[in-house]
Amino acid sequence: MSHTLTLRLPDDLSGRLDRLAESTSRSKSFYVRTLIEDHISELEYVAGIDAYAEAVRKGEVETRPMDELIDELGFDRDELIAEGHRELSL
């Protein structure tokens, strides 16, 4: 089963899609469908992260201070800071 989707595109993007479809003898629908299939998982992942972040902001998710986690996991604060600085300089 398939469904029809109507989509409005800016002129420049529509033109690019037209040229791509024409130059490859593929339909515009083929390319739009391929893009969705290839990237919907990424969009779902980002939407999930956004929803979780919003829940944290609203206080709907229990959070803990970073210092508490560092102590619980036995990390050395100075080593973590030094590692962070090394990563930033790469």
Distance bins in CASP14 RR format, pairs under 12 A and 6 or more apart:
PFRMAT RR
TARGET T0000
AUTHOR 0000-0000-0000
RMODE 2
METHOD distances of the structure
MODEL  1
2 29 0 0 0 0 0 1 0 0 0 0 0
2 33 0 0 0 0 1 0 0 0 0 0 0
3 29 0 0 0 0 0 1 0 0 0 0 0
3 33 0 0 0 0 0 1 0 0 0 0 0
3 36 0 0 0 0 0 1 0 0 0 0 0
4 29 0 0 0 0 1 0 0 0 0 0 0
4 32 0 0 0 0 0 1 0 0 0 0 0
4 33 0 0 0 0 0 1 0 0 0 0 0
5 28 0 0 0 0 0 1 0 0 0 0 0
5 29 0 0 0 0 1 0 0 0 0 0 0
5 32 0 0 0 0 1 0 0 0 0 0 0
5 33 0 0 0 0 1 0 0 0 0 0 0
5 36 0 0 0 0 1 0 0 0 0 0 0
6 29 0 0 0 0 0 1 0 0 0 0 0
6 32 0 0 0 0 0 1 0 0 0 0 0
7 13 0 0 0 0 0 1 0 0 0 0 0
7 14 0 0 0 0 1 0 0 0 0 0 0
7 17 0 0 0 0 0 1 0 0 0 0 0
7 28 0 0 0 0 1 0 0 0 0 0 0
7 29 0 0 0 0 1 0 0 0 0 0 0
7 31 0 0 0 0 0 1 0 0 0 0 0
7 32 1 0 0 1 0 0 0 0 0 0 0
7 33 0 0 0 0 0 1 0 0 0 0 0
7 35 0 0 0 0 0 1 0 0 0 0 0
7 36 0 0 0 0 0 1 0 0 0 0 0
8 14 0 0 0 0 1 0 0 0 0 0 0
9 15 0 0 0 0 1 0 0 0 0 0 0
9 16 0 0 0 0 1 0 0 0 0 0 0
9 17 1 0 0 1 0 0 0 0 0 0 0
9 18 0 0 0 0 1 0 0 0 0 0 0
9 28 0 0 0 0 1 0 0 0 0 0 0
9 31 0 0 0 0 0 1 0 0 0 0 0
9 32 0 0 0 0 1 0 0 0 0 0 0
9 35 0 0 0 0 0 1 0 0 0 0 0
10 16 0 0 0 0 1 0 0 0 0 0 0
10 17 0 0 0 0 0 1 0 0 0 0 0
11 17 0 0 0 0 0 1 0 0 0 0 0
11 18 0 0 0 0 0 1 0 0 0 0 0
12 18 0 0 0 0 0 1 0 0 0 0 0
12 19 0 0 0 0 0 1 0 0 0 0 0
13 19 0 0 0 0 0 1 0 0 0 0 0
13 20 0 0 0 0 0 1 0 0 0 0 0
13 28 0 0 0 0 0 1 0 0 0 0 0
13 31 0 0 0 0 0 1 0 0 0 0 0
13 32 0 0 0 0 0 1 0 0 0 0 0
13 35 0 0 0 0 0 1 0 0 0 0 0
14 20 0 0 0 0 0 1 0 0 0 0 0
14 21 0 0 0 0 0 1 0 0 0 0 0
14 28 0 0 0 0 1 0 0 0 0 0 0
14 31 0 0 0 0 0 1 0 0 0 0 0
14 32 0 0 0 0 0 1 0 0 0 0 0
15 21 0 0 0 0 1 0 0 0 0 0 0
15 22 0 0 0 0 1 0 0 0 0 0 0
15 23 0 0 0 0 0 1 0 0 0 0 0
15 28 0 0 0 0 1 0 0 0 0 0 0
15 31 0 0 0 0 0 1 0 0 0 0 0
16 22 0 0 0 0 0 1 0 0 0 0 0
16 23 0 0 0 0 0 1 0 0 0 0 0
16 28 0 0 0 0 0 1 0 0 0 0 0
16 31 0 0 0 0 1 0 0 0 0 0 0
17 23 0 0 0 0 0 1 0 0 0 0 0
17 24 0 0 0 0 0 1 0 0 0 0 0
17 26 0 0 0 0 0 1 0 0 0 0 0
17 27 0 0 0 0 0 1 0 0 0 0 0
17 28 1 0 1 0 0 0 0 0 0 0 0
17 29 0 0 0 0 1 0 0 0 0 0 0
17 30 0 0 0 0 0 1 0 0 0 0 0
17 31 1 0 0 1 0 0 0 0 0 0 0
17 32 1 0 0 1 0 0 0 0 0 0 0
17 34 0 0 0 0 0 1 0 0 0 0 0
17 35 0 0 0 0 1 0 0 0 0 0 0
18 24 0 0 0 0 0 1 0 0 0 0 0
18 26 0 0 0 0 0 1 0 0 0 0 0
18 27 0 0 0 0 0 1 0 0 0 0 0
18 28 1 0 0 1 0 0 0 0 0 0 0
18 31 0 0 0 0 0 1 0 0 0 0 0
19 26 0 0 0 0 0 1 0 0 0 0 0
19 28 0 0 0 0 0 1 0 0 0 0 0
19 31 0 0 0 0 0 1 0 0 0 0 0
20 26 1 0 0 1 0 0 0 0 0 0 0
20 27 0 0 0 0 0 1 0 0 0 0 0
20 28 0 0 0 0 1 0 0 0 0 0 0
20 30 0 0 0 0 1 0 0 0 0 0 0
20 31 1 0 0 1 0 0 0 0 0 0 0
20 32 0 0 0 0 0 1 0 0 0 0 0
20 34 0 0 0 0 0 1 0 0 0 0 0
20 35 0 0 0 0 0 1 0 0 0 0 0
21 27 1 0 1 0 0 0 0 0 0 0 0
21 28 1 0 1 0 0 0 0 0 0 0 0
21 29 0 0 0 0 1 0 0 0 0 0 0
21 30 1 0 0 1 0 0 0 0 0 0 0
21 31 1 0 0 1 0 0 0 0 0 0 0
21 32 0 0 0 0 1 0 0 0 0 0 0
21 34 0 0 0 0 0 1 0 0 0 0 0
22 28 0 0 0 0 1 0 0 0 0 0 0
22 31 0 0 0 0 0 1 0 0 0 0 0
23 31 0 0 0 0 0 1 0 0 0 0 0
24 30 0 0 0 0 1 0 0 0 0 0 0
24 31 0 0 0 0 1 0 0 0 0 0 0
24 34 0 0 0 0 0 1 0 0 0 0 0
25 31 0 0 0 0 0 1 0 0 0 0 0
26 32 0 0 0 0 0 1 0 0 0 0 0
26 33 0 0 0 0 0 1 0 0 0 0 0
26 34 0 0 0 0 1 0 0 0 0 0 0
27 33 0 0 0 0 1 0 0 0 0 0 0
27 34 0 0 0 0 0 1 0 0 0 0 0
28 34 0 0 0 0 0 1 0 0 0 0 0
28 35 0 0 0 0 0 1 0 0 0 0 0
29 35 0 0 0 0 0 1 0 0 0 0 0
29 36 0 0 0 0 0 1 0 0 0 0 0
30 36 0 0 0 0 0 1 0 0 0 0 0
30 37 0 0 0 0 0 1 0 0 0 0 0
31 37 0 0 0 0 0 1 0 0 0 0 0
31 38 0 0 0 0 0 1 0 0 0 0 0
32 38 0 0 0 0 0 1 0 0 0 0 0
32 39 0 0 0 0 0 1 0 0 0 0 0
32 40 0 0 0 0 0 1 0 0 0 0 0
33 39 0 0 0 0 0 1 0 0 0 0 0
33 40 0 0 0 0 0 1 0 0 0 0 0
34 40 0 0 0 0 0 1 0 0 0 0 0
35 42 0 0 0 0 0 1 0 0 0 0 0
35 43 0 0 0 0 0 1 0 0 0 0 0
36 42 0 0 0 0 0 1 0 0 0 0 0
36 43 0 0 0 0 1 0 0 0 0 0 0
36 44 0 0 0 0 0 1 0 0 0 0 0
37 43 0 0 0 0 0 1 0 0 0 0 0
39 45 0 0 0 0 0 1 0 0 0 0 0
39 46 0 0 0 0 0 1 0 0 0 0 0
40 46 0 0 0 0 0 1 0 0 0 0 0
40 47 0 0 0 0 0 1 0 0 0 0 0
41 47 0 0 0 0 0 1 0 0 0 0 0
41 48 0 0 0 0 0 1 0 0 0 0 0
42 48 0 0 0 0 0 1 0 0 0 0 0
42 49 0 0 0 0 0 1 0 0 0 0 0
43 49 0 0 0 0 0 1 0 0 0 0 0
43 50 0 0 0 0 0 1 0 0 0 0 0
44 50 0 0 0 0 0 1 0 0 0 0 0
44 51 0 0 0 0 0 1 0 0 0 0 0
45 51 0 0 0 0 0 1 0 0 0 0 0
45 52 0 0 0 0 0 1 0 0 0 0 0
46 52 0 0 0 0 0 1 0 0 0 0 0
46 53 0 0 0 0 0 1 0 0 0 0 0
47 53 0 0 0 0 0 1 0 0 0 0 0
47 54 0 0 0 0 0 1 0 0 0 0 0
48 54 0 0 0 0 1 0 0 0 0 0 0
48 55 0 0 0 0 1 0 0 0 0 0 0
48 56 0 0 0 0 0 1 0 0 0 0 0
49 55 0 0 0 0 0 1 0 0 0 0 0
49 56 0 0 0 0 0 1 0 0 0 0 0
50 56 0 0 0 0 0 1 0 0 0 0 0
50 57 0 0 0 0 0 1 0 0 0 0 0
51 57 0 0 0 0 0 1 0 0 0 0 0
51 58 0 0 0 0 0 1 0 0 0 0 0
51 60 0 0 0 0 0 1 0 0 0 0 0
51 61 0 0 0 0 0 1 0 0 0 0 0
52 58 0 0 0 0 0 1 0 0 0 0 0
52 59 0 0 0 0 0 1 0 0 0 0 0
52 60 0 0 0 0 1 0 0 0 0 0 0
52 61 1 0 0 1 0 0 0 0 0 0 0
52 63 0 0 0 0 0 1 0 0 0 0 0
53 59 0 0 0 0 0 1 0 0 0 0 0
53 60 0 0 0 0 0 1 0 0 0 0 0
53 61 0 0 0 0 1 0 0 0 0 0 0
53 63 0 0 0 0 0 1 0 0 0 0 0
54 60 0 0 0 0 1 0 0 0 0 0 0
54 61 0 0 0 0 1 0 0 0 0 0 0
55 61 1 0 1 0 0 0 0 0 0 0 0
55 62 0 0 0 0 0 1 0 0 0 0 0
55 63 0 0 0 0 0 1 0 0 0 0 0
56 62 0 0 0 0 1 0 0 0 0 0 0
56 63 1 0 0 1 0 0 0 0 0 0 0
56 64 0 0 0 0 0 1 0 0 0 0 0
57 63 0 0 0 0 0 1 0 0 0 0 0
63 69 0 0 0 0 1 0 0 0 0 0 0
64 70 0 0 0 0 0 1 0 0 0 0 0
64 71 0 0 0 0 0 1 0 0 0 0 0
64 72 0 0 0 0 1 0 0 0 0 0 0
64 73 0 0 0 0 0 1 0 0 0 0 0
65 71 0 0 0 0 1 0 0 0 0 0 0
65 72 0 0 0 0 0 1 0 0 0 0 0
66 72 0 0 0 0 0 1 0 0 0 0 0
66 73 0 0 0 0 0 1 0 0 0 0 0
66 75 0 0 0 0 0 1 0 0 0 0 0
66 77 0 0 0 0 1 0 0 0 0 0 0
66 80 0 0 0 0 1 0 0 0 0 0 0
66 81 0 0 0 0 0 1 0 0 0 0 0
67 73 0 0 0 0 0 1 0 0 0 0 0
67 74 0 0 0 0 0 1 0 0 0 0 0
67 75 0 0 0 0 0 1 0 0 0 0 0
67 77 1 0 0 1 0 0 0 0 0 0 0
67 80 0 0 0 0 0 1 0 0 0 0 0
68 74 0 0 0 0 0 1 0 0 0 0 0
68 75 0 0 0 0 0 1 0 0 0 0 0
69 75 0 0 0 0 1 0 0 0 0 0 0
69 77 0 0 0 0 0 1 0 0 0 0 0
69 80 0 0 0 0 0 1 0 0 0 0 0
70 76 0 0 0 0 1 0 0 0 0 0 0
70 77 1 0 1 0 0 0 0 0 0 0 0
70 78 0 0 0 0 0 1 0 0 0 0 0
70 79 0 0 0 0 0 1 0 0 0 0 0
70 80 1 0 0 1 0 0 0 0 0 0 0
70 81 0 0 0 0 0 1 0 0 0 0 0
71 77 0 0 0 0 1 0 0 0 0 0 0
71 80 0 0 0 0 0 1 0 0 0 0 0
73 80 0 0 0 0 0 1 0 0 0 0 0
74 80 0 0 0 0 0 1 0 0 0 0 0
75 81 0 0 0 0 0 1 0 0 0 0 0
75 82 0 0 0 0 0 1 0 0 0 0 0
75 83 0 0 0 0 1 0 0 0 0 0 0
76 82 0 0 0 0 1 0 0 0 0 0 0
76 83 0 0 0 0 1 0 0 0 0 0 0
77 83 0 0 0 0 0 1 0 0 0 0 0
77 84 0 0 0 0 0 1 0 0 0 0 0
78 84 0 0 0 0 0 1 0 0 0 0 0
78 85 0 0 0 0 0 1 0 0 0 0 0
79 85 0 0 0 0 0 1 0 0 0 0 0
79 86 0 0 0 0 0 1 0 0 0 0 0
80 86 0 0 0 0 0 1 0 0 0 0 0
80 87 0 0 0 0 0 1 0 0 0 0 0
81 87 0 0 0 0 0 1 0 0 0 0 0
81 88 0 0 0 0 0 1 0 0 0 0 0
82 88 0 0 0 0 0 1 0 0 0 0 0
82 89 0 0 0 0 0 1 0 0 0 0 0
83 89 0 0 0 0 0 1 0 0 0 0 0
83 90 0 0 0 0 0 1 0 0 0 0 0
84 90 0 0 0 0 1 0 0 0 0 0 0
END
